[in-house]
Amino acid sequence: MRKVGSTRESTWPRIRAAGVDLLYEFGYDAMNTRRLAESADLTSSALYYHFKSKEDFLFRLLSDLLEEIVDDLESALAATPESDPVARLDTFVRILVKWHVTRHKETFIASIETRALSRDRHLAYSELRDRFDLNLHKILAQGEESGDFAVIDVTLTSASLLAMLTAISGWYDPAGPLGLEEITAGYVELARRLAGVVTST
């Protein structure tokens, strides 16, 4: 079969899709660049033009994914009134559930394979992750200050919510009984309870 040649950026979606399937099925340790090249219908030398190692690929994959999530989240929050921390919490949860359901393979990979990154790359990835996490921390702190939330502890609640949300990709089954709408509604309610949303009587 003739291997397809193309420009760097136009080839990336094909490499990304092939790599996601391989990482999801076999894990980072079992994946190699030869198998990635074959799955993406590229020669090994053509793949080397894009990535010098499988860590290069993993870092690009994880960074691109997190940047997409952060951009989506911050755009949604920008459209949600800052004066309404409950609505902003709901928005945060809806965005995270959407990504972990509709892109569950990639988010699952991100939840377990960051350990394979070198120290410098892990630090760079963590900086972007911190920016993402800070959005939730600010929402909870604002809700506590305004009296909309009865939070036990902002840092503890933030960590618990993030752990709960990122775990979705580990158990979600596209063939299972729960769809995006049901999972979103359930997690919005769980998040409100964990944040101690105060309801008027």
Sequence and secondary structure as in RCSB ss.txt:
>XXXX:A:sequence
MRKVGSTRESTWPRIRAAGVDLLYEFGYDAMNTRRLAESADLTSSALYYHFKSKEDFLFRLLSDLLEEIVDDLES
ALAATPESDPVARLDTFVRILVKWHVTRHKETFIASIETRALSRDRHLAYSELRDRFDLNLHKILAQGEESGDFA
VIDVTLTSASLLAMLTAISGWYDPAGPLGLEEITAGYVELARRLAGVVTST
>XXXX:A:secstr
       HHHHHHHHHHHHHHHHHHH TTT  HHHHHHHTT  HHHHHHH SSHHHHHHHHHHHHHHHHHHHHHH
HHHTS TT HHHHHHHHHHHHHHHHHHTHHHHHHHHHHGGGS HHHHHHHHHHHHHHHHHHHHHHHHHHHHTSB 
 S HHHHHHHHHHHHHTHHHH  TTSS  HHHHHHHHHHHHHHHHTB    
